Amino acid sequence: MPIVIIGAGMAGLTCANYLHQKGRAVLLLDAQDVPGGRVRTDVVGDFRLDRGFQILLTAYPEAQRMLNYTALDLKPFRSGAAIHHEDSAGTNWMTLVNPFSEPMSVFKTLFSSVGTLSDKLLIADLIRHVNALSTTELFNQSATTTATYLRSKGFSEQIIERFFRPFFGGVFLEDDLTTSSNFFEFCFKNFFLGDAAIPALGIGEIPRQLASRLPNEALRLNTPVDRIYGRTVHLASGEQIQAEAVVLAVDARAAARLLGKELPALTRFNHTTCTYFSAPAANRPHSLKADKLLMLNTRRSSAVHNLAILSDVAPAYAPADQLLISVSTQGLVQVDEEALTKRIRTELTGWFGESVQEWRHLRTDHIPEALPSYGPDVPVRPLKLADDLYQCGDQTAYPSLNAAMQTGRLVAEML
């Protein structure tokens, strides 16, 4: 009998791979038509559109253990950000570049108006602190919110509002920075130690690589599961599968439904909306620089929070004569696609000029369950639920691809 894993997202795929490496029989079931869960790329015309703006931090320890980076042909962003800022003095662009990855930028960074000189010295202290701790040690510290943590470390409101809130607000998908300080330190460390990158052919190549390592018969897509009773898995089709053990690589409410248990309280999620545009490369506005930097907006009440020209980073995302532009908006509970697109165009016309009105809208992805909310008081959930019943996924630990892969590996090791 196989070990049956329900859910072919990153946690389920990782668990299946480690078990397969040890010669165990596995059967991975998923209701979707491709593996990967939230990590997915769709080909729309001649464009590759990820389901929401997603990146891989190459320093993630679990990703380094499992993924073949060379085969993914990773394309890195530059380490830093271009920051659009408006105040009483007008509108200006500020650039913050990591001087450790680009040594010649050190003077530009030191004199940037993103923060004070004291802030930049505090960042060096923060780098030393997080580099001295392992992932386990980072998460074993007592935690507070990220906003409280930054102020307690002495960072000025200037750098919090001009860098930390727009940058890590985009990472956490929440602008109040109520996310756990432990998770902030973990993210900060991994941004510093490695690249933020995307595979040449889209973020969906990551789960595709893991799925390709499994035997064909070990992965069944378009296969919704109805319920689980003991070690018997009942499919929606009426088929029954006897399992040696069952691994739930799905969210908590889906797991409760499968087990016939009372549904838990709704998990709080941070949500995001990603709007894709294409534009002729020949008509690129002069101010829309091809510098592979993520563009941040300090005005968080705007529709444009973060912007990236994905085709500059990974050219295969778009035809050679086109730009692919990703615009992220946070905090929207419901989305009026037409109104949001119009508002984004209006705001970006102020940034880049009238040519923005000619950008072609490709798609809008509203993702209400993009990341589980992760405050300082969120408990770690057990991976073993009962004899022969396990769970894995970032909802059991902390919200990231690294956590999904880590919990998948730990469950495989238990089995």
N, C-alpha and C positions, 0 to 999 in steps of 0.2 A: 504494500500500500504506500502511496506517495505521501509526503508532507504537503498538504494543500495550503497555499497562500492565496488569500483573497485580497485583491488589489495589486495592480501592476504599476503602481507609482514607484518613486525612487526607493522607498523603504522595502516594498515587496520585491522589486527587482534585485536589490542588493542582497536581501536575505536569500533569495533563490540562487543567486550566483555563488555565495559562500557555501551553501549546502551542496550545490552541484559540484563545486571544486573538491568536496570531500566524498564524492561518490554517492550522495544520498539522492533518492528519487524524489523529485519535486513536481508539483503541478500548480501553475500560477494562473489564476482566473481573474478576468477583468471584463466589466460591462462595456468599456469603450472599444473603439475600433483600432486604436494604436496604444502601445504602452507609454507610460510616463505620467499619467495623472495630470497634475497642474503643469508639468514640464513638457510643453508641446509646441511644435512649429507646424503651421499650415502653409501650403503653397497656394497663393492666390494670384492667378495670372502668372506674371514673371517675378513676383515678389515672395519672399519668405517672411512670414509674419509669426513671431512668437506670441503665445497667449499671454499678453501683458509683457512689459519690459522686464527681462530677466538676464542675469549675468551669473557666471561661475567665478567664485574666488579661488584662484589656483592654489592658494595656501591652505585650503581646507584639508585637514589631515585625512579624513575619510575619502575624499575625492582622490587624493594622491595615492592612497592604498589601492583603489579599485579601478580608476579610469586610466585609459591610454590617451594621454594628452596629445601625443604626436598624431595619432590616428584622428583625433577630433579636429586637428588643424586649428588650434585656438588663436583667435585674433584679439589682442588686448587693447583696451582703452588706455589712454595716458593716465598716469597716476596723479589725480588732482581734479580740479573743476573750474569751469568758467562760470562766474556768478553774476547774474543780472540784478542790480540793486537800484531802487528808487528811494530818494529822500527829498528833503526840502531844497537841496542843492541841485536836484535834477536826477537824470538817469545815467548810470555808468556801468561798465563791466569791470569786474575784478577777477584776477586769476590767482588761484592757489595751486601750486605744483609741488609734488613731493621732492624735496631736494636730495633725498637719498637715492631716488631712482634717476633723477636728472640733476646732477651736481651743479651744472651751470645756472640752474634756476634759483640757487640759494639766495642770491641778493634780491632778485625779484620777489621771492617769497617773504623775505625779511621786511621789505618795505611795502608790502601789499597792505591795503587798507581793510582787508578782511578782518584783521585783529590787531591787537597791540603787540609790541615786542615781547612783553611779559607773557602774552598768550602763546607766542611761538616757542618760548622757552619752556612753558608748561607742557606743550605738545611733545617736546623732546623728553621731558620727564615721564609723560604718559607712555611713550614708546618704550622706554627702559623698563617701566613697571610691567606692562603686559607681556613683554618678551621674556621676562623672568618667570612667568607662570605657565603651566601646562593648561590645556583645555579643562581638565578636571579641576585643577586648582582655581581657575577663573570662576567656574560655576559653583564651587564650594564656599566662596566668600559670602558674607552677609551682603544683601543687596538693598538698593534703594532705587528710585527712578533715575533715569539718565539725566533729566534736567537738574534734579537735586544734586546728583553726583558731580556734574560739571561745575555747578556753583560752589560746591564744597571744596573743589580742587583749586578754586581761585580764578577760573576762566571768566573773562569779562562778558557782559551782555552783548557787546559788539560782536564778538566771535561766535557766541551762541546763536544770535539772530542771523548773522551773515554766512555762517558755515555749518555749525553743528545741526541747527534745526532744519535748514533745507536739505543738507546732505543725508544725515541719519534719519530725518523724517521720511525721506524717500526710501531708505533701507527698511525702516520699521513700518512704513505705510501709516504713520500717525505723527502729527506735527507737535503734539503736546510733550513729546519725549517722556511719556510715562512708562516706556519699556524698561525692563530691568537693566540696571547698571552693569550687571555681570554679562548680559548679552551684548551691551554696548562695547565693553572691553574686548569681548571675543571678536566682534565684527571689526573693531578698530585694529586689532592685532592682525587679522587676516587680510585686511585691506593694505596694511603696511608691508607685510611679509611677501605678498605675491601680487599677481595681476588681477584686475577685474576683466574678464574676457568672455567672448562668445564663440562657440564653434563656427567654423566657416560656413556651414550649411544650416545653422540654426540651433537653438537651445535643445530642440527635440532630438538632436543627434546623441545627446548624453544617454537618455533611456534606451534609445535605439541600439547603442553600442552594447549596453548590458543585456538587452533582450537577444542580441545576435549570438551571445555566448552560450545560450541555453539550447538544448535539443528542441527541435520543432514541436515535438509532442508535449513539451513541458510548459508551453504557453498557449492558453486558449483565450482569445479576444471575443468580443461580442457575446459574452457568456455571463449574464447576470445571475447572481446567487440569490435564492429566495430566503433560505433560513439554514441554520446549523443546529443539529440535535446530536449532542455527544460528539462522536467522531464521524458522523454522517453529514455530508454537505448536500443540501437539496438545491438543485438549480431551478431557475424559473421555467425551464423547458420540461420539468418533471423528472429529469435524470437525477440519480443519486450516486454520490461518490464516497467510498469508504476511505478514510484518511488515517495515516499513522498518527498525525498531529495536525492541528489547524492553527494557522497564523493569520490574524486579522490585521491587514495593512490598510485599514480604512479609518475614517474619522470615528469619534466616540458614538455619535448618534447612529451611524450606519452599523457599527458593531452591535449596539444594543438591539436594533431592529433584527439583525441576523440571528441573535441569540434569544429573541423573544422576551427581552427584558424591558422594563420601563425606560422610556427615553430619558436620558440625563438632561439637565438644563442646557439650553442653547450655549454652545461655546462662542465666546466673543471672538470675532474675526476683524482684522483690519482689511479694508477693501481698497481697491484701486481701479482706475479706468485708464485704458491705454488707447489713444487715438493715433492711427497711422495715416500719414500723408505721403504722396510722391510729388516730386518736382523735377523739372528738367535740369540736369546738371549744368547745362550751358547758361542757365539763368540764375545760378546761385547768387544770392545777395552778397555783397562784399563783406558785410558784417557777420555772415554765417560762415565762420571760418572752418576749414577742414583740418582741425587740430586734434581730433579724436578725444576731446574732453567732454565729459558730461556737463550739460548746461543746467544750472540751478537758478531758481527764482526765489529771492528772499521774501517777496510779497506772497504769502501763503494763502491769502484770500482770493488769489487769481485762479483762473482755470488752468493755467500752465504752471505746473510745479517743477517738473524736470523735463528736459528735452535732450534727445540724442539723435545724431545722424548715423544710423546703423550702417548704411552703405559705405561710409568713410572708414569704419572699423572693419567690416566684413563685406567686401565688394559683391560677393555672390548673393547677398540679400536682395539685390535689385539689379535690373538691367544696367548695362554700362553707361547709358546716357541719362540715367535717372538717379535721384537721391531718394532714400527711404528715411523718413523722419518720424520718430516716435515721440509722442507727447503724453506724459503721465499726469493724471489728476487724482488727488486723494480726497476721501471723505464723502463722496457722492453715494447716497443710499439708493436713489433711483436716477436713471440717466435718460434725458431727452437728447437723443443722438444728434438731431439736426441743430438744436439750440446750442449744445456743447460745441459742436464743430464750428458754428458761426462765432461763438464767443472766443474760441481758441484763435481762429483766423484774425479776429479783431485785435486781440492782444499781441499776437506775433507780428501783425502789420506795424505796430508801434515799435517792435524790436528790429525788424528787418526790412520794412518798406512795403510798398504796394504789391510787389510780386507775390507776396504770400497769398493774396486773394485768388491767384491762379493755381495754387497747390490743389492737387486732386485728393479728395478724401477716399481712402482705401477701405478702412474698417475701424470700428470702435469695439473694443473688448471691455465689458464691465465685469469685474471679477469680485463678487461680494465675499468670497471666502478665500482670499489670496494668502493670508498668513494668520495663524492663530495669535490672538493678543497675548502678550507675554509680559506681565507686570512682575514686580519683585516678590509677590506673594503666590505666584502660580506653582502648585506642587508638581513634583516629578511623579509620573504615573508608573505603576509596575508593568514590567514587560511580560511576566508570567501571570496569567489570570487563574489558571487551574491546571490540573494534570492534562497534558496534551493540548492546552489552549494558551496561545500567546498573542501579544499585540506589538506592533511597531509603527513608527511614523513620527514626524516632528511634533505632533500633538502630545506625545508622551514625554517630550523633553523640552526643546526650545525651537523656535520657528526658523528652520533653515534647511537647505539641502544637506548640509553636513550632518545635522541631527537625524534626518530621515535615513541617511546611509548608516550612521552610527548605530541607531536602534535596530536596523535590519541586520547588521553584522552581529550585534550582541545577542539577538534572538537566535540567529543561526548557531552561534557558539554554545548557547544553552542546549539546543537540540543535538 
